[in-house]
Amino acid sequence: MRAFTIRRCRNLLLTAIGCLFAYEAVNAAKIAFFKHQFFSGWLLLSIVAFLALYNLRKRFVTIPLGSNATWLQLHIYVGLTSVFVFFLHLDWEFPKGYLEVSLACLFILVASSGALGIYLSRRLPKFLTRRGEEVIFERIPYYIGELKREAETLVLEAAELAESTTLPDHYRIHLGFFFSKPRHFFSHLLLSRRPLYGILTKLESIERYLNPDELEASRKLRLIVEKKDELDFHFALQYALKAWLFIHIPTTFVMLLLTVLHLVVAYSFSKPLG
């Protein structure tokens, strides 16, 4: 823990120094150039291009270009620096023009999705290890289908033995929807078990109307519901760990493409030197 704290303080200090350097460099450009935004713009583009290299680094794992952990730390703290340079480039003002506003919105989306990704990747894995067994994300729908078939078989067999439709009717009204696919996505992200308690409470409420065979089936059904809820939990958290990348990475490359257009427009209608 102490080594982690020291490393974080060191990285934050280096980030602050980088931001100070960028601030002084842009101020020097204001004196030397009439359009200092050209300097801050190229600086920001260079930083963003470096950040985009992290995705390429993950694709070429066999090439000795430094450890993934080192690249991740660089990505995080250089990313923080890019946010500061972004506001320097805007002169701390809201941009004007459709292209500039679009670029600014894309940058904010990239930065915020990256911050969200860091938060999720640090917070969610420890909760996944605390509840249930490790489950491969792509196999979760299959396991849910298996539990659904097991629950339906259990309910039908109980109905045949008891010659009663109480349990099947309850399953059809309250549990069929639950077993059809992963449910309660946002509740699981908030680590709330309220939906599960609601389902189990409704199941318990009919137990006084069940005969011994149905009661035994109801208790087994309760265990299946709890297993299904665990799968839903793993689905929600693993999906969140994957989904933010589908925002962060494509948006980055769209932003880089628009940046090229921004450069063309900027150099077409402005003079970089005064």
VENPEQUI-V240618 format. One record per helix or strand of 3 or more residues. SS is the DSSP state (2 for helix, 1 for strand). FROM is the first residue (numbers start at 1). LEN is the number of residues. If there is no record, write none. Layout:
BEGIN
SS,FROM,LEN + SS,FROM,LEN
END
This chain:
BEGIN
2,2,31 + 2,37,23 + 2,68,22 + 2,98,33 + 2,137,26 + 2,166,15 + 2,185,5 + 2,194,12 + 2,207,3 + 2,212,32 + 2,245,25
END
